[in-house]
Amino acid sequence: MYQQDTISQVRKYIDENYMSDISLAAIAELFDLTPNYLSKLFHNKTGQKFIDYLTAIRIQNAKSIFLQNCNANVNEAGRNR
């Protein structure tokens, strides 16, 4: 149960901070884990690699920006990630 709670908190952190320059190592440090352990735990509990999840969240939010503003360009979407 502890591991699932940790991964839920990590996912929430990513969802709220995807626009920042975050990394596996930085998040592992925040949660007092080693990057290697967090990577394995994240993959085991979600079925996704950490970087794939982060990238998917960033793409999903960029798509939302483009759908809300058809005139937005890539630079604007990147700034608003």
C-alpha positions in Angstrom: 0.0 0.0 0.0 2.8 2.4 0.8 4.3 2.0 -2.6 1.0 2.7 -4.4 0.5 5.8 -2.2 4.0 7.0 -3.1 3.4 6.5 -6.8 0.0 8.3 -6.5 1.8 11.3 -4.9 4.5 11.2 -7.6 1.9 11.2 -10.3 0.1 14.1 -8.6 3.4 16.0 -8.4 4.1 15.5 -12.1 0.5 16.5 -13.0 0.9 19.7 -11.0 4.5 20.5 -12.0 4.9 19.2 -15.5 5.7 22.7 -16.8 8.8 22.9 -14.7 12.2 21.4 -15.5 11.6 18.2 -13.4 13.6 15.0 -13.6 13.4 11.5 -12.2 16.4 12.4 -9.9 14.8 15.5 -8.6 11.5 13.8 -7.8 13.3 10.8 -6.3 15.1 13.2 -4.0 11.8 14.9 -3.0 10.3 11.6 -2.0 13.5 10.4 -0.4 14.0 7.5 -2.9 16.9 6.6 -5.2 16.2 7.4 -8.9 16.7 3.7 -9.8 14.2 2.5 -7.2 11.6 5.2 -8.2 12.0 4.3 -11.8 11.4 0.6 -11.2 8.6 1.3 -8.8 6.9 3.7 -11.1 7.1 1.2 -14.0 5.8 -1.7 -11.9 2.9 0.2 -10.5 1.8 2.2 -13.6 3.1 0.1 -16.5 4.7 3.2 -17.9 8.2 4.5 -17.8 8.6 7.7 -15.8 9.7 9.8 -18.8 6.9 8.4 -20.9 4.3 9.5 -18.3 5.9 12.9 -18.0 6.0 13.3 -21.8 2.4 12.2 -22.2 1.2 14.7 -19.6 3.1 17.5 -21.4 1.7 16.6 -24.8 -1.8 16.3 -23.4 -1.6 19.8 -22.0 -0.1 21.2 -25.1 -3.0 19.7 -27.1 -5.4 21.4 -24.7 -3.7 24.8 -25.3 -4.0 24.3 -29.1 -7.7 23.3 -28.8 -8.5 26.3 -26.7 -6.6 28.7 -28.9 -6.4 27.7 -32.6 -4.0 30.6 -33.2 -1.5 29.5 -30.5 1.9 28.6 -31.8 4.4 26.1 -30.5 6.3 28.6 -28.5 3.2 29.7 -26.7 2.2 26.2 -25.9 5.7 25.6 -24.6 5.6 28.6 -22.3 2.2 27.7 -21.0 3.0 24.0 -20.4 
